[in-house]
């Protein structure tokens, strides 16, 4: 059975979609069979990985997979070893849709993914920037969660609430859910405030913070337009920090088990 990892925090613009896409890309390059679930109605992960506008997947999304309780006909292959369950903005109606079918929203994604979980080594879920029902469903379907920490004050202040949110889901829905760690991202180490926030996070959360620090790079921004590539020196330099994160993540997942 595959390992399911959610990537999240209740704040937008912190690198969740980028981390989801690049981590999945690198796992696939290593030969792991990977399914990416875009569970954010903005559809950024869908656009990055597919290269298509989210509206080209109308009625062919993760929401439809959940409604039909059949993900297989909605999964698309985007490259070798890498599949995608896409999303569009209609995903935000999940609660209403499940209410109409008298199904339990928090476990709806888990029930859907369990059908194909044996087909993959990893399922990576991109979560929305809030603490709503979509985030609950994503965590409830997960074995592990990576918490994103953009090195800016508002994101740092959001971390304690998100950790409590994880514990709530663990206590009430998915006892097996584990924290994989906190990933510092989008950091500019030339600025004092970025450095001080990372230092404070390491002091407060100790070994829960990954050693890897994801720094801002223009090439990473370009991936969101051009798609993720690994053919030039510039590509490899941009991806190297995510390679380091991935090695840490694999070690933590294997050490903690499921």
MARVOSE-610185 format. One record per residue (C-alpha): residue in one letter; x, y, z. Coordinates in Angstrom, 2 decimals, always signed. Example, Ala and Ser with C-alpha at 12.3 -4.5 7.8 and 13.67 -1.06 7.14 Angstrom:
<atoms>
[atom 'A',[+12.30,-4.50,+7.80]];
[atom 'S',[+13.67,-1.06,+7.14]];
</atoms>
This chain:
<atoms>
[atom 'X',[+0.00,+0.00,+0.00]];
[atom 'X',[+1.28,+3.45,-0.92]];
[atom 'X',[+2.15,+6.26,+1.46]];
[atom 'X',[-0.05,+9.36,+1.35]];
[atom 'X',[+1.50,+12.72,+2.19]];
[atom 'X',[-0.38,+16.03,+2.45]];
[atom 'X',[+1.45,+19.32,+2.03]];
[atom 'X',[-0.23,+22.24,+3.72]];
[atom 'X',[-0.70,+25.17,+6.03]];
[atom 'X',[-3.63,+27.60,+6.29]];
[atom 'X',[-1.97,+30.39,+4.31]];
[atom 'X',[-1.67,+31.02,+0.59]];
[atom 'X',[+1.45,+31.78,-1.41]];
[atom 'X',[+3.85,+29.77,+0.75]];
[atom 'X',[+4.98,+27.22,-1.85]];
[atom 'X',[+2.54,+24.34,-1.24]];
[atom 'X',[+1.74,+23.72,-4.90]];
[atom 'X',[+5.34,+24.17,-6.01]];
[atom 'X',[+6.56,+21.75,-3.35]];
[atom 'X',[+3.83,+19.25,-4.23]];
[atom 'X',[+4.70,+19.35,-7.92]];
[atom 'X',[+8.49,+19.26,-7.64]];
[atom 'X',[+8.52,+16.59,-4.92]];
[atom 'X',[+6.22,+14.40,-7.02]];
[atom 'X',[+8.31,+15.04,-10.15]];
[atom 'X',[+11.49,+13.97,-8.34]];
[atom 'X',[+9.85,+10.88,-6.82]];
[atom 'X',[+8.74,+9.84,-10.31]];
[atom 'X',[+12.27,+10.40,-11.63]];
[atom 'X',[+13.54,+8.04,-8.94]];
[atom 'X',[+11.23,+5.35,-10.26]];
[atom 'X',[+8.45,+5.61,-7.67]];
[atom 'X',[+4.89,+5.38,-8.96]];
[atom 'X',[+3.21,+8.63,-7.87]];
[atom 'X',[-0.31,+10.02,-7.84]];
[atom 'X',[-0.73,+13.75,-7.25]];
[atom 'X',[-4.10,+14.88,-5.91]];
[atom 'X',[-4.88,+18.54,-6.47]];
[atom 'X',[-7.22,+19.29,-3.56]];
[atom 'X',[-7.05,+23.06,-3.83]];
[atom 'X',[-9.86,+24.60,-5.90]];
[atom 'X',[-7.40,+27.17,-7.30]];
[atom 'X',[-5.99,+24.32,-9.40]];
[atom 'X',[-2.38,+25.55,-9.42]];
[atom 'X',[-0.96,+22.04,-9.19]];
[atom 'X',[-3.21,+20.94,-12.04]];
[atom 'X',[-1.93,+23.75,-14.27]];
[atom 'X',[+1.75,+23.20,-13.42]];
[atom 'X',[+1.75,+19.43,-13.96]];
[atom 'X',[-0.66,+19.19,-16.90]];
[atom 'X',[+0.24,+22.41,-18.69]];
[atom 'X',[-3.49,+22.87,-19.28]];
[atom 'X',[-6.03,+25.41,-18.07]];
[atom 'X',[-8.03,+24.01,-15.16]];
[atom 'X',[-11.30,+24.51,-17.03]];
[atom 'X',[-10.26,+21.97,-19.63]];
[atom 'X',[-10.91,+19.36,-16.94]];
[atom 'X',[-14.52,+20.34,-16.31]];
[atom 'X',[-16.43,+17.38,-14.84]];
[atom 'X',[-13.22,+15.33,-15.03]];
[atom 'X',[-11.75,+16.22,-11.64]];
[atom 'X',[-11.09,+14.89,-8.17]];
[atom 'X',[-14.55,+16.12,-7.18]];
[atom 'X',[-16.13,+13.88,-9.81]];
[atom 'X',[-13.95,+11.01,-8.60]];
[atom 'X',[-15.28,+11.49,-5.08]];
[atom 'X',[-18.91,+11.77,-6.21]];
[atom 'X',[-18.61,+8.59,-8.30]];
[atom 'X',[-16.39,+6.89,-5.72]];
[atom 'X',[-14.27,+5.88,-8.70]];
[atom 'X',[-10.97,+7.74,-9.17]];
[atom 'X',[-9.62,+5.52,-11.93]];
[atom 'X',[-11.48,+7.10,-14.84]];
[atom 'X',[-10.47,+10.62,-13.75]];
[atom 'X',[-6.74,+10.01,-13.25]];
[atom 'X',[-4.55,+11.37,-16.06]];
[atom 'X',[-0.94,+10.51,-16.77]];
[atom 'X',[+1.33,+13.57,-17.05]];
[atom 'X',[+4.69,+11.83,-17.44]];
[atom 'X',[+6.34,+8.49,-16.75]];
[atom 'X',[+5.44,+7.26,-13.24]];
[atom 'X',[+3.44,+10.42,-12.51]];
[atom 'X',[-0.36,+10.61,-12.51]];
[atom 'X',[-2.70,+13.45,-11.55]];
[atom 'X',[-6.21,+13.84,-10.18]];
[atom 'X',[-6.94,+17.39,-11.36]];
[atom 'X',[-9.05,+20.10,-9.73]];
[atom 'X',[-11.03,+23.15,-10.71]];
[atom 'X',[-12.93,+25.75,-8.69]];
[atom 'X',[-16.07,+23.58,-8.42]];
[atom 'X',[-14.14,+21.52,-5.85]];
[atom 'X',[-15.17,+24.18,-3.32]];
[atom 'X',[-18.71,+22.72,-3.44]];
[atom 'X',[-17.60,+19.37,-1.98]];
[atom 'X',[-19.63,+19.81,+1.20]];
[atom 'X',[-22.85,+20.47,-0.68]];
[atom 'X',[-22.20,+17.59,-3.06]];
[atom 'X',[-21.59,+15.11,-0.25]];
[atom 'X',[-24.66,+16.39,+1.59]];
[atom 'X',[-26.81,+15.60,-1.42]];
[atom 'X',[-25.49,+12.01,-1.38]];
[atom 'X',[-25.65,+11.80,+2.44]];
[atom 'X',[-21.96,+10.98,+2.63]];
[atom 'X',[-19.48,+12.02,+5.32]];
[atom 'X',[-17.29,+14.84,+3.99]];
[atom 'X',[-14.15,+14.29,+6.14]];
[atom 'X',[-13.62,+10.72,+4.91]];
[atom 'X',[-14.85,+11.17,+1.34]];
[atom 'X',[-11.37,+11.64,-0.16]];
[atom 'X',[-9.91,+8.76,+1.85]];
[atom 'X',[-12.65,+6.40,+0.66]];
[atom 'X',[-11.92,+7.44,-2.92]];
[atom 'X',[-8.13,+7.14,-2.75]];
[atom 'X',[-8.23,+3.80,-0.93]];
[atom 'X',[-9.52,+2.30,-4.18]];
[atom 'X',[-6.22,+3.04,-5.97]];
[atom 'X',[-3.77,+3.34,-3.08]];
[atom 'X',[-2.24,-0.07,-3.79]];
[atom 'X',[-1.35,+1.09,-7.31]];
[atom 'X',[+1.09,+3.76,-6.10]];
[atom 'X',[+4.20,+4.10,-3.98]];
[atom 'X',[+3.23,+7.65,-3.02]];
[atom 'X',[+0.11,+9.78,-3.16]];
[atom 'X',[+0.89,+13.49,-2.67]];
[atom 'X',[-1.98,+15.86,-1.83]];
[atom 'X',[-1.86,+19.62,-2.38]];
[atom 'X',[-4.17,+21.18,+0.21]];
[atom 'X',[-6.05,+24.50,+0.22]];
[atom 'X',[-4.86,+27.55,+2.22]];
[atom 'X',[-7.47,+27.30,+4.97]];
[atom 'X',[-8.72,+25.12,+7.82]];
[atom 'X',[-11.99,+24.19,+6.11]];
[atom 'X',[-13.57,+20.91,+5.12]];
[atom 'X',[-11.24,+20.31,+2.17]];
[atom 'X',[-8.22,+20.49,+4.45]];
[atom 'X',[-9.89,+18.15,+6.93]];
[atom 'X',[-10.60,+15.66,+4.14]];
[atom 'X',[-7.03,+15.85,+2.84]];
[atom 'X',[-5.49,+15.23,+6.25]];
[atom 'X',[-7.98,+12.46,+7.00]];
[atom 'X',[-6.79,+10.68,+3.85]];
[atom 'X',[-3.10,+11.05,+4.75]];
[atom 'X',[-0.45,+9.04,+6.52]];
[atom 'X',[+1.87,+12.03,+6.89]];
[atom 'X',[+1.70,+15.80,+6.61]];
[atom 'X',[+4.44,+18.27,+5.67]];
[atom 'X',[+3.80,+21.74,+7.08]];
[atom 'X',[+5.05,+24.64,+4.98]];
[atom 'X',[+6.79,+27.56,+6.68]];
[atom 'X',[+7.39,+30.55,+4.47]];
[atom 'X',[+9.97,+32.67,+6.28]];
[atom 'X',[+7.67,+35.61,+6.95]];
[atom 'X',[+5.87,+36.58,+10.17]];
[atom 'X',[+2.26,+35.74,+9.26]];
[atom 'X',[+3.08,+32.23,+8.15]];
[atom 'X',[+5.22,+31.64,+11.23]];
[atom 'X',[+2.31,+32.71,+13.44]];
[atom 'X',[-0.01,+30.32,+11.59]];
[atom 'X',[+2.06,+27.24,+12.42]];
[atom 'X',[+0.81,+26.59,+16.00]];
[atom 'X',[-2.84,+26.67,+14.89]];
[atom 'X',[-2.13,+24.32,+12.00]];
[atom 'X',[-0.34,+21.87,+14.30]];
[atom 'X',[-3.39,+21.89,+16.58]];
[atom 'X',[-5.55,+21.32,+13.51]];
[atom 'X',[-3.48,+18.25,+12.63]];
[atom 'X',[-3.88,+16.92,+16.16]];
[atom 'X',[-7.65,+17.46,+15.97]];
[atom 'X',[-7.91,+15.42,+12.77]];
[atom 'X',[-5.65,+12.76,+14.28]];
[atom 'X',[-7.72,+12.52,+17.47]];
[atom 'X',[-11.15,+12.51,+15.84]];
[atom 'X',[-10.73,+10.90,+12.42]];
[atom 'X',[-7.34,+9.40,+11.51]];
[atom 'X',[-5.32,+8.15,+14.51]];
[atom 'X',[-2.50,+6.99,+12.23]];
[atom 'X',[-1.79,+10.51,+10.91]];
[atom 'X',[+1.79,+11.65,+11.59]];
[atom 'X',[+3.68,+14.92,+11.26]];
[atom 'X',[+6.55,+14.42,+8.81]];
[atom 'X',[+8.00,+17.83,+9.63]];
[atom 'X',[+8.02,+21.56,+8.97]];
[atom 'X',[+9.65,+22.73,+5.73]];
[atom 'X',[+11.10,+26.26,+5.59]];
[atom 'X',[+10.39,+27.68,+2.15]];
[atom 'X',[+10.64,+30.73,-0.10]];
[atom 'X',[+13.43,+32.08,+2.05]];
[atom 'X',[+15.68,+35.01,+1.23]];
[atom 'X',[+18.68,+34.48,+3.49]];
[atom 'X',[+20.01,+37.93,+2.63]];
[atom 'X',[+17.36,+39.49,+4.84]];
[atom 'X',[+17.58,+39.53,+8.61]];
[atom 'X',[+13.88,+38.82,+9.16]];
[atom 'X',[+13.93,+35.64,+7.06]];
[atom 'X',[+16.97,+34.36,+8.92]];
[atom 'X',[+15.54,+35.21,+12.34]];
[atom 'X',[+12.22,+33.45,+11.59]];
[atom 'X',[+13.98,+30.25,+10.54]];
[atom 'X',[+16.20,+30.39,+13.62]];
[atom 'X',[+13.17,+30.89,+15.86]];
[atom 'X',[+11.34,+28.00,+14.20]];
[atom 'X',[+14.30,+25.69,+14.79]];
[atom 'X',[+14.41,+26.79,+18.42]];
[atom 'X',[+10.66,+26.32,+18.93]];
[atom 'X',[+10.13,+23.09,+16.97]];
[atom 'X',[+13.62,+21.59,+17.10]];
[atom 'X',[+13.99,+18.40,+15.03]];
[atom 'X',[+10.51,+18.76,+13.55]];
[atom 'X',[+12.00,+21.39,+11.20]];
[atom 'X',[+13.64,+19.88,+8.12]];
[atom 'X',[+17.32,+20.65,+7.72]];
[atom 'X',[+16.63,+21.65,+4.13]];
[atom 'X',[+15.90,+25.33,+3.52]];
[atom 'X',[+14.08,+26.09,+0.26]];
[atom 'X',[+15.39,+29.39,-1.09]];
[atom 'X',[+13.74,+31.66,-3.63]];
[atom 'X',[+14.93,+31.07,-7.19]];
[atom 'X',[+13.66,+32.60,-10.41]];
[atom 'X',[+13.88,+29.23,-12.17]];
[atom 'X',[+11.36,+27.77,-9.72]];
[atom 'X',[+8.92,+30.54,-10.64]];
[atom 'X',[+9.44,+29.74,-14.30]];
[atom 'X',[+8.50,+26.11,-13.69]];
[atom 'X',[+4.95,+27.26,-12.94]];
[atom 'X',[+4.73,+28.59,-16.51]];
[atom 'X',[+6.95,+26.22,-18.47]];
[atom 'X',[+6.46,+23.05,-16.45]];
[atom 'X',[+9.07,+21.33,-14.32]];
[atom 'X',[+12.24,+20.48,-16.22]];
[atom 'X',[+15.52,+18.82,-15.37]];
[atom 'X',[+17.67,+19.26,-18.45]];
[atom 'X',[+19.90,+22.28,-17.85]];
[atom 'X',[+22.36,+23.31,-15.18]];
[atom 'X',[+19.91,+26.00,-14.07]];
[atom 'X',[+17.19,+23.37,-13.71]];
[atom 'X',[+19.41,+21.09,-11.67]];
[atom 'X',[+20.51,+23.90,-9.37]];
[atom 'X',[+16.89,+24.88,-8.75]];
[atom 'X',[+15.87,+21.28,-8.07]];
[atom 'X',[+18.84,+20.42,-5.85]];
[atom 'X',[+17.29,+21.87,-2.68]];
[atom 'X',[+14.11,+19.85,-3.29]];
[atom 'X',[+16.26,+16.76,-3.80]];
[atom 'X',[+17.68,+17.35,-0.34]];
[atom 'X',[+14.20,+17.79,+1.12]];
[atom 'X',[+13.01,+14.61,-0.59]];
[atom 'X',[+15.86,+12.56,+0.87]];
[atom 'X',[+14.97,+13.87,+4.33]];
[atom 'X',[+11.29,+13.14,+3.76]];
[atom 'X',[+11.97,+9.58,+2.63]];
[atom 'X',[+14.15,+8.97,+5.67]];
[atom 'X',[+11.50,+10.33,+8.04]];
[atom 'X',[+8.69,+8.35,+6.44]];
[atom 'X',[+10.67,+5.13,+6.54]];
[atom 'X',[+11.81,+5.73,+10.12]];
[atom 'X',[+8.37,+6.54,+11.50]];
[atom 'X',[+6.54,+3.90,+9.49]];
[atom 'X',[+2.84,+3.96,+8.81]];
</atoms>
